[in-house]
C-alpha cells in the first residue's frame, strides 16, 4: 500500500514537473511550438550565436574554407607577427629530439609541422657537431669506425591532420615551395575521431584549433588514445587575459580592428567576427586544465604568453 | 618579462589608463548602434525578415518594435548556411553588418588603401563608398523623395537583375530604343548587371537601397551617356556621377582615375568629355529617380532629352580596349 502510494506520488510529481516545463516553454515562445524538437536537440555556441551541434561543424568548415588562401597573411596582420613567437615558444617548450613522431591536429597550413622539422634538423646538427667535437681527440682508427653511423635514417616524422581540405592544400603548396619532399604527411581527419591507431605518436599538438571543435572532451580523449605512453599533449590556444587594462585593450582591438582587417585583406568580415567571438566562448586557463586532467592526462600545466592572450597547455600520457 | 609588464600596469599607471578608456567611451566611438542580442538565429531571422519586407519608416531604428513583431506569427524560413541569400540575417537588411564609428573610419582608410593598391578590388571600392557616403546618400534620398517617380522607386524598391530582364522581349525592341541599346551595351562589353557587390555598412535600410540603386544604375548610365567600359569611359561616367550625386567615392575615382590615362586620352578628357560630363551631371534630373524598368520601349534620344542630358561628344578611338 505504502509502495503504491509512493509510486503514485512520484508519478504525480513527474507529471507536474512536465506541466511546469511545458508551460514555461509555452510562455517563452508562443509562436514556436513546432520547434519543441529543436529545443530538445543539443545546441552549442558558434561565436556569440547558439546553433545546433551538427550545424557548428559545417559552419566552421565554411569559415576556414573562405579564409584558407589568406590565412597566413591575416595571422601576421592581426597579431602583428607575434603569432610566430607563440609558435616558436611551443616548439621551445616541446624540445623535440630526432626520432620523435609528431601529430599536428588542426594543423592546416602547417606552421607547427614546418617548425618541428627545422627544430629537429637543428638538433641533429647539434648532435653531429657534438659527435665531431668528441671524436677530435680519438685515433684515426676510431674515427673511421664512426663513419657508417652517419647513414642512420631520419626517423622523425610530422603528420599534419585537418578536417578542412582547403587549409591542407594551402599547407601542401607551402611545402612544395619550400622544397620539402620527405618527413611530412597531410591527412584529412576530424579531431573528434582521428584516423590513426592507438599509441602512435610521441607528441600531439593542436595550435589555435581546439576552440573550433564541437566536443572538446572527445578531442582530448582521442589525443589520449593516439599518444604513446609517455607521450605529450600540447595545446596553444587563446585564453583569458588577467590584467584588466590589457583585457580592455585586447577586447577593443579584437572587436573593433580584427573584423575590419578581415574585410579589407580577406574580403570576409563574418569569418573574423566568428573567430574573435569563439575566443571569448572558450574556457579559461584553469577550466581547460581541468578538462585535460579529466581526459586522463597527468602533470598538466599551462604557460601564459603575452599576459594571458595565449595559453600553452601541456600534459602527459602516463 | 612578466614582472616588467606587471610593474608597468601597477596601480599608479593603470588608474589613469582606465580613466582614459572610460572617457573615450563617452564619445561613443566604440559603441555599436543599439540592437538586441538574440540567443537563437531563428528568432533573429524572423524579426529581421519582417523588417526588410516592409519599407516602412517607423520600424527603421527603434528596437522596441521588435517585441511587437514577435507577437505576430511570422513564417520561419529554413535556416541553411547561406544566411545572406535566404532572408535569414542579423541586421537591418540582408547583408547588413553593424559597425561602430571607429570601425567605419578604419574601414574607409583601409579600403581606400586597398582599392588604390589593387584597382580590381571592386569590393573595396564599394566599401569605401558605403563608409564615406552617408551625407551624400541622405541628400540623394531626399531628392528622390521629392520626385514622384523617385518616390515610387523608394516604395517599390525594384532590382535590376538578369533574371528580372526579359531579354527576348528587349532584343525584339527597335534599334534606338533604350532597352535594345542597353542589351547591346551588355553584350558588347561582356558585362552583367548581377556583378554588383551587396551593401553592408550603411546603417539604414532605405539609404542602403539608395546605394544599391546607385550601383545598379551605373551600367544604365553607360548606355545613357553612350560611354564604353574602357578607362576613359569609366572616368567620364565617374565625373558625371560625382557632379550628380556628390558621393566622396565618386569624387575620389574622378580625381585618381585620370592618373591612369595616357596623354591623348587625357587631352580628350579635359577638353571635351570632362566638361560635358560635369555640366550634364549638374543640370540633369536625378538619374536614380527614373524607373528604367518601365521605360525599355522608350527611344533613347527622347529619354536623354527628358533627363536633360546632351548627346555625347565623339571620342577618338575609345570604343575598343583599355588604356591601363
Interface residues (C-beta under 8 A of the other chain):
Chain A: X29 X31 X32 X34 X35 X38 X48 X49 X50 X51 X58 X59 X62 X243 X244 X245 X246 X248 X252 X256 X257 X259 X260 X261 X263 X264 X265 X267 X269 X270 X304 X307
Chain B: X2 X5 X6 X9 X14 X17 X18 X21 X30 X37 X39 X40 X41 X42 X43 X70 X71 X73 X74 X76 X81 X97 X100 X102 X103 X106 X107 X110 X111 X113 X114 X121 X123 X124 X127 X200
